[in-house]
Amino acid sequence: MDNTAVIAIITLYHLRHSPNPFISSTKKRSMRRENQSSVSEFLLLGLPIRPEQQGLFFALFLGMYLTTVLGNLLIILLIRLDSRLHTPMYFFLSHLALTDVSFSSVTVPKMLVNMHTQGQSIPYAGCVTQMYFFIFFGCIDNLLLAVMAYDRYVAICHPLHYTTIMREELCMLLLAGSWLLSCASALTHTLLLAQLSFCANNIIPHFFCDLAVLLKLSCSDISLNEIFIFAVGGLVIILSFIGVIVSYGHIGATILRFPSIKGIYKALSTCGSHLSVVLLFYGTIMVLYFFPSTSNSNGKDIIASVMYTVVTPMLNPFIYSLRNRDMKGAMGKLLRSEIFLSK
């Protein structure tokens, strides 16, 4: 039953039972507006740290954010400059690095501004926009990890057909599909959220506008939102994770079928970096969403969120550069050219 039908029934009831239906219905509408007042801004409580520690944590997160931006941009630069890295694996890695920078930039700068100015407010439109891009880049990150796992599966299990299978058209199609699916998911979540009403409580116990927290603040029926969250979560997160597991399962079976020290070393050098990122990314997501905390331990949710929004994007450049021979070679080549030019 929609709102129009409810108002009509209430009006008919008062016409029959109230001596002054106009006054009674007006009072009813006034009470309803008071209970479901529109919210123009939200208050982000931020990280649960003491005021005297604000300066220390500000410097810490600023350093982590700058490391994330510079490290991932360095990966993109190395892949662009070194022709040996113009392969499907590094094509997807460059887009993963770009996504990591964008994903971290959605939340961390606002958190740093609030820590520096001691401010907490964020406009309604700004909060919804932040939520949209958070979901958007989070979905892309998730899908790219699955695509990269498939790329490693083809490289190790079908090496003779790798260039035929992972041709440029397929790479572009997989990338475009990841972006379109992520855009559709984020846009649908945003449109559904825009239909909700928010009551007087506008305090968000987090450092960014998380969809789950916003739904808790709403005084509307959120059943449709919850259904879509579970549907998209199953489609994007679960299926992507299953794709990663199946890909690495086939890789492991191939290695065990022809066991050799050289083959194992080659597989680890090829897949070790990606597998480390997968474990770090999905591990924090599982802790946050599959083992939810109680209302009295909101700090665990915030710590898990910091892990996959701040720490993981920062560690990715180190994982891929320190565990990858090609990236280390490209880095050395760049440093040698810089030293030569300086002379």
N, C-alpha and C positions, 0 to 999 in steps of 0.2 A: 504494500500500500504506500503510495507516494505522499509527499507533504501536502499536495492540493487536496487529496481525498481526506486526509486527517483534519485539515482546517475546515473542510465542508461539514464533516461529521460533528466537530466541536460546535460549529455555528448552529447547526440544526438542533443540537441538544440544548443550547442556551436559548434558542428561540422558543422552545417548548417549556423550559423549566425556570428561566430567569425572567424577573419582572422588567429588567432593563438589559436586553441582549446586547445593545451597542456598547455599553460600559463594560459588561462582563467580557465580551470578545476582545475589546481593546486592551483590557487588563491582561488577558491571556497572552496576546501577541507581545505585549511589553515584557512580561515575565520571560517569554521564550527568547526574545532578543537579548535579555540580560544574561540568560544562562548560556547562550551561544554567541557571545560577542566576537567580532572579528579581531584577529591578532595582526598587528602591523609589524611587529618585530619579535625576535626570540632572544633569550639570554643564554649564551654559551658559558657554562661554568668552567670549562677547560680542564686541565690536568689537576688531579688531587694532590697539589704540592703546597707547602707552606709559603706565606708571603716573602719571608726572608730568603727563600730558595729560588725565587722567581728569576733573579739575575743569572744564577748558575745554570738553571735549566734553559733559559733563553739562549745563552752562549752555546750550550751543548746542542740544542736542536737547530740553531742557526748553522753551526759547523756541520752537522749531519745533513742538513738540506743543501748547503753549498757543495758538499762532497757528492751528494746524489746528482745534482745538476751537472757539475763539472765532469764527474766520472762517466755518466751516461752520454753526455755530449762528446766526450773523448772517444767512446766506443763508436759512435756514429761517424766521427771524423776519420778514425782509423779505417773503418770499413769503406768509406767513400774514397779515401786516398790510395789504399792498397788494392791493386787489381787482383791479387791472389785471394782476396776476401769477397770477391763478387760471385758468391755462390748462394744457393737458396738458404742454407743454414744461417749465413751472416746477413742475408737480406731480411729474414725474420728477426734476427737478433737486433738489427738496427731499429726496427719498428718496436721491438720490445723495450729497448732503451728509451726511445721517444715516449712510449706509453708510460714508462716508469717515472720519467721527469714530469709528465703531465699529471699523472696520478698523485704524486707527492705534492705538486704545486696547487692542487685543488684544496688541500686542507692545511698544509704546514704554514704558508705565509699568513693566513688569517689567524692561526694559533699564535704565531710569533708577534703579530701586531697587537693582539689582545694581551699577551704577556708583557709587552713593552709599555703599552698605554694603560694597562689595568682596566681596559674596557671589556665589556661582555656582550654588547648588543650586536645583532645582525638583522638586517631587514628581512621581512618575509620573502620578498622576491629573491634576495641574495641567498637566503637559506635554501629555497627550492632550487635555485640555479646550482649551488654547491652540491646538493644531493644528486641532481641530474648528472653532472660531470663525474662525480664520485662513482656512481653506478656505471656510467658509460666507460670510463677508463678501466675500472675494475673488471668489467666483462671482457674488454679487449685483452687485458693482461692474462686473464684466465684462458681465453680461447687461443691466444698466441702460444701459450705453453703447450697446449694440446697439439697445435699445428707443428710446432718444433719437435715434439715427440714423434709424430708421424714422419717427419723429415728424417730423423735419426733411424727410425725403423726401416725406411726405404734404403738409406745409405748402407746399413749393415746387413740387412736380410736380402736385399736385391741390389748389390753393388753394380752389377753389369747393366742394369736397367735404370740406374739412378737418374742419369741425365735425360732419359726418355720419359720417365714418370714425372720427375720434379722439373718440368719445363717452366718457362717464364709465365705462360698463360695460366697454368695451374696455381703457381705461387701468387699471382695477382688475384686470381679468383678466391683463393683461401683468405688472403688478406682483406679483400673487399667484403667477403661474407662475414668475417669477424667484425668489421666496422659496422656493417648494416645491421647485423643481429644485435650488437651492443647498443646501437642507436635506438633501435625499435624497443628493446627492453627498457632502457633508461627513460625514453619518452613515454612509454605506457605507464611506468611507475609514477612519473611526474604528473601526468594527466589525471590518474586516479587519485593522487594526493591532493590535487587542486580542487577536487570535488568535496573534500572533507571540511568540516567546521572545527575550529579550535576554540576551546574555552579559555577561561581567565589564566590558567596555568600555561605560561610560555617559557618555562625554565628547562633547558636541555642539559642534563648532567653528562656532558661530553665536550670534546674539543672541536667537533664539527657536527653538521646537520646529518645525522644518521637516520635512515628511513625508519628503522625499527623504533627508535626513540620518538620520532615525530608521530608515528601511528599511536603510540601510547598516550601522547598528549591530546590526541583528537577526541572529541566528544560525539563523533558520528559513528555509524556502523562501518567497521573496517574489515568485514568478512571477505569482501571481494578483493581488497588489497592483500589480505593474507593468502587467499587462494592463488593469486597471481605470483606472490613471492615464492610459494612452494612450487608452482609450476615452472617458473623461470629458473629457480634454484636447481630443480631437477634436470632441466634442459641444459642449462649453461654449465653449472658447477659439477653436478654429478656425472653427466655424460662426458664432459671434458676430462674429468679425473679418471673415468673408466677408460677413455681413449688413451690417456697417458699410461695407465696400468697395462692395458692390452699391448700397446706398442713396446713397452719395456719387457713385458712377458715374452713376446716373440724374440726380442733382442737377446734376452737371457737364454732362451731355448736354442737359438742359433749358436751362441757362444759355447754352450755345453755340448752341442752336437759335434763340434770340432774343437775340443779344448786344446789350447796352446797358450804359452806365456805371451807370445807376440800378439795373438788375437785378443786375449783378455786386456792387455795393455792398450791396444788400439781402441777397443770398445770403451774402456774407462777414460782414455784421453778425449774420445769423441763425445761421450755421453755424460761424463762425470760432472761437468759444469752445469749442464741443463738439469740433471737429476738433483743436484744440490739445491738449485733454485726452486724446483718443483716441490721438494720436501719442505723447504722453508716456507713457501707460499701456502701450500695446502695444509701444512701442519698448523699454522696460526689460524687459518680459516676454520678448520675442524674444531680447534679448541674454543673458538668464539661462538660458532653456530651449532655445533653438534653436542657440545657440553656447556650449555648456557648456565650462567651464574644466577644466583638468587638476587633479589632486590637489595640485599644488604651487602653484596660484594660486587658493586658496580666497578670497582677498581680493576678487577680481573679483565672485564670487557675492554676497558680503556687501554690496559697494557697490551692486550692482544691486538687492538686496533693500531696502536703505535708500532707494533711489530710489522704488520703487513702494509701500513701506509708510510712509515718512515724508515724503519730498519731494513726491510727487504729491498726496496728500491736502491738504498745506499750500498748494500752488500753486493748486488748483482754485478757492478763493474769489476769489483775485486775478484769475485768468483770466476767470471769469464776471462779476466786478464791473467790471473795467477795460475789457473788450471788449464789454460788453452795455449797450445804451442804456437798456433797461427797468430793469435792476438799478441802474444809476447814478441813474436818476430816482427809484426807490424809496428809495435811500440818501439822496438830497438831501431828499426829502419827510420822511423820518424825522428827519434832522438839523434841518430847519426846525421841525418840531413840537416837538423837544426844546428848541431855543433859545427858542421861544415859551412853552413851559411853564415854563422856568427864569426867564423874566421875570415 
